[in-house]
Amino acid sequence: MSRATVVNLSAFDRVQRGLFRVAGRIPASVLGLAERWTPVNSAGERLAPEMALVAAATANVPGMAMTGPPPPEARKHMDATAAALAESFPPFAVVEDLVFDGPAGPMEATRYRAEAGTPRGLIVYFHGGGFALGSRRSHDSAVRALAVASGVDVLSVDYRLAPEDPFPAAIDDALAAWHYAVEQAPTWGIDPTQLVVAGDSAGGAMAAVLAQLTRGDAVVPKLQLLIYPVTDMGAETDSRREFDEGFFLTGADMDYYTERYLPDPALVADPRVSPLRAEDLTGLSPAYVVVAGFDPLRDEGIAYAEAMRAAGVPVTLERAGSMIHGFVNMTLISPNAREYMARMGAAVIDALD
């Protein structure tokens, strides 16, 4: 059992969770009818009705937006909202809180194993949250879903957050977590060469950077699973303009995160901040890149997939056209999100087999 991933919900959050559970039981036939009235983006993709509800609530309901308050308050809000949206799972074979040495002191992580037995491998997972928010608590449901879909262990890592610990703290912690996983894998009954690196949003950027930094090492990721990653923090793309507001992640959110993460704006050109700006992408691990159709980060995720492919890296680009940013945390209410999570699990299986 993990004590580190438990969130105590307030009365408001419990009511919110009840509403989300009701929304998750809406029949597919009703969702299909509602889809006729949801927005269509410039690429011709139509927003899923359940995603439209989340986007509208975030934009219009007081207190639903992820940013605005100081980071400590915003972190609590993100954890609570994610817990209200969390799926319910049968008991896991292993849910183990761990502590290991990091570059600035002890680091913490939780290892998940859905079923008893020997797993195919291990996913080292970095949560999203703009390098300023997020935790193992906010992504407990997402990593459990990935563990179930893939049949592998997942090591969900807490890393230092900005502004208390700005760049490059998160990247240094990511490297420490990777080396810890490689070292510890045999004690968990896992072949240390059967490791995947994964993350969403800011965590997707960390996974991409980790794949670059470990290139040529004795153990490299069998797959980099990059879920709507930020790949260029200084990007000015069509999707950033099209989805600047009203679709969960906003331009104002991106500014909030960037200002807190980067002590110097010039650091945006550092490939450890913006992996798309790396001069050489040859020799990287195979990649499975997921982008959401209604996400400011969509175009830079596509650009990174295309750049890796041009450098000879095997790449699969998954366009989750009906989704918004953050959908891996919304599987409770979204059959579409559950389907995309199943595809990610299948990609991990293929990479490890």
N, C-alpha and C positions, 0 to 999 in steps of 0.2 A: 504493500500500500504506500502511496505517496502522500506525505503531508504537505510537501512543497507546492503541489498543484491544486490544492483545495481552495476554493473561493467561497467565503460566507456571503450569501446574497442578502441584500436589504429587502424590506417589504416591497419596495418599488420594483427591484430587480426580479423578485419572485413573481410578481404580477406580469412583468414583461416576459418572463420565461413561459408563463402560462399562455400568453398570447402567441408567442412564437410556436409553441407546441400545437396550438389550434391551427396556425397558419401552415404548419408542416403536414397537417392532415387534409388539406384542401385537395380534392380529387384532381387527377391529371386532366380530366375532361373540362373541369372548371378553369384550370390554369390555361388550357388550350383556348378556351373562349376569351379569357381576359387578355391573352397575348395579342389579340387583334387591335388593341388600343394602346399598346406599349410603344415607346419610341423606336425609331430605326436610325442607325448611325450612318455616317457617310459611306461606309463600306457595304451597306445594304443588310447589316445584321440587326436582328430585332431583340430588344431587351426582354429577358424572361420576367414574367409578372412578379414573381417573388423577389427578384432583384430590384424591380421598380419600387416595390413597397419599402425595401430597406433604404434605397437611395432617397426616396421621398421623406422617410422618417428622419434620416440623418440630416437632410437639408432643412427640414421645417419644424421638427419637434425640439423644443429647448432641452439642452443637456445631452442630446444624442450625438453631436459632433465629437470626433475623436480628439481634436486639438482645440486650443484656446486657453484652457487652464494651465497653470504651471505643470511641468512634467510629473512631479509626484502625484498630483491629483488626477492628471490625465491617465497615468498608468493604472491607478485603481479603477477608473471608469472603464478603460479598455478591458481589464481583467473581468470586471463584473458583466459587461456586455457580452463578452465571449462566453462566459459561463452560462449566461441566460440563453445563448444560442447553441450550447453544446449538445451533441447527440448523447444518447444513453447507450452504453455498450455492455455486453456480458462481462463477467469478471475476467481480467487478464491473468495469464500464467505468471508474468513478472511485471511489477511496477516498482522500480528500485531507484531511490534517491541516492545520488553519488556526489562526492566531493573530491576534487583533485587539484594539483598545483597549477596555477596560472601565472602569467608574467607579472601580475601585480598582487598576488595573493591567492587564496583559495577560490576556485570556481565550482559551480554547482551544475548538475545535470540530472535528468531522469531517464532511465532506460525502460523501455516498454517491450514486452513480448506477448503477443496476443494469445498464442496457444502453446502448450507444452511440446517439447521436442527440440530438435536441432534446426535452427533457422537457416535459410539460404545465405544470409549475410546481415549487414548492419547499415542503417542509414544514419548519418550524422546530420542533424537537422538544426537550422538556425531560424528562429522566429522573425517575423516582420514587426514593424512598428516604427519605421523611419529612423532607426538607430537611437531613438529617444524613448520609445514606449515598447510595450510587449514583454512577454515573459513565458516561462514554461506553463504558467497558469492560463494565459490568454490563448495558448495554442495546444492545450491538453487534448481537446476534442479532435483537432486537425491531425495531430501526430498519431492519435489512436486510430483514426480512420485510415491513415496511410499504413500503419502497422497491420491492420486487418486486411487491407487491399493487397499488400505486397507479401505478407507472410514472413517478413523479416523483422529483426529488432530495430527499434528506433531510439537513438540517443538524442534527446531534446536538450539543448544547451542554453543556459543563461549566460549572457556576456555583459560586459560593462556598457552602460548607456550614457549618452550625452544628455545635457551639457556637462554633467559632473565628470564624465570621462569621454572627451571628444576623440575624433579620429587621431591616431590609428588604433585606439584601444580595442574596438570591436574586432578588427582584423587580427591583431596580435592574439586576442582570446580565441578566435576561430582556429588559428594555427595550433595553439596549445590544445584545444579540444580534439582536433584531428589527430595529433600525435598521441594523445591519451587513448583515443579509440583504437588506433593501430596497435598500441602496446597492450591494451586490455582485452582486445577481441578474443584471443585464445582462452582467456580465463572464463569467458562467457560461452565457450564452445563454438566460436565463430572463426573461420579462416580470415586472417587479417588482410588478405588480398581481395576479399569480397565485400568491399565497402563502397557505399554511395554517399555523395555529399548533396544536400538538398536544403532549400530554404525558400521562403516567400517574401516578396517585396524587398525590404532592406536585407533580410536573410538570404534572398536570392542573389543579391549583389555579393554578399559575403561568400556564398557557395561558389559563385563564378570566380571571385578573386582567389579563393582557396585553390581552385583547380589550376589557375595560372601559377600561383606561388609554389605548388607542389609538383609542377611539371618536371619530369626527369628524376623524381625521387624514387626510391626503391618500391614504395607503395603509393599508387595514385588512385583516385576514384575510378571505379568501374563505370560510373555514370555521374554526371552533374544534372540534377533535377532542379531546374530554375523556374520557379512559379511567379509569374508576373514580376520579374526582377527589375529593379532600377539599375540601369547600366550606364547612364550618363546623367549625373546630377545637374549638369548645366544645359541639358537638352532643351531645344525649342522646336518641338515637333508638332505635326498636325493634331495628333491625339491629345497632347497637352493643351492645345488651344480648344479643341472640340469639347473636351470633358473637364474644362477648367473648374466648373462647379456643377453641383446637382447630381453627381453619380458616386457618392460615398467619399472617395479620395478626391481632394480638390487641389487647385493650384496654391491656395492659401496653406493647406496642410503641407505641401511640398516645401514651401518657404519656411514654415515653422520647423520642419525637420532639418533642412539644410543649414539654417542659421544656427541651430544648436549643435549640429554634428561637426561642422567645419570651422575651426578657429580662424582660418584664413580663407577667404573666397577663392584665392588662386589655387587652392588644393583640389578644386573640382577637376583639374586636368590630370591629377595623379591617377594612374590606372587602378590603384587600390581603392579609390573612391568611385571612379567611373571605368569599369572594366572594358567598356566599348572603346576607350581611348588607348588601349594597349597597342603598341606598335607591332607585336607579333603574336598571333593566335594559333600558330601551327603547333601540332603535337598535343593539343588539349584532349582531355577525356571526352568520350561521346556525350552528347547533351540532349536532354529532352526539355524544351523550352515551352512554357505555357503562358499564353497571353490572354487577357480578357478583352472582349469586344468594346466595352464601355469603360475604359480605364485610361487615365492620362499616360500611364507607362507603356501602353500597348506598342507604340511604334518603336521605342528604343529596345524593347524586348525582341521585336521582329528584326530590327537592325543588327542586334547582337547575334541572333541565330544565323542571319545571312552572312555576317562577317566571319563567323566560325566556319560555316559551310564553305565559303570562298577560300579559307585557309586549309581546307582538307579535313576538317573535323566532322565526323558523322553526327548529324543533327536531325532531330525530329521537332518540328514546330507544331504545337497544338494550339489552334485558335478556338478558344472558348468564347465564341462570338456573342452569346446571349448573357454573359456574365459581367459583373462589376469587380473592381479590385476588392480583395479580401474574401472571395467566395469560399475558400477552403475552410473558413470559420463559420460558414452558413449552411452546412450540409443538413442540419436539422430541418430547415424549411425549404430546401431546394433539391428536388430530384435531379436537376441538371448538374448541380454541384457534386452530388453523390456519384453521378456517372463519370464526371471528369476525374474525380478522385480514384475511381476504379481504374480508369485508363492510366493514371500515374502509377498505380500499384502494378499494373501489367507491364509498364515500361521498366520498372525496377526488376521485375521477375525476368524479363527478356535480357536485360543487361547482365544479370548475375548468372543466368543459365548459359 
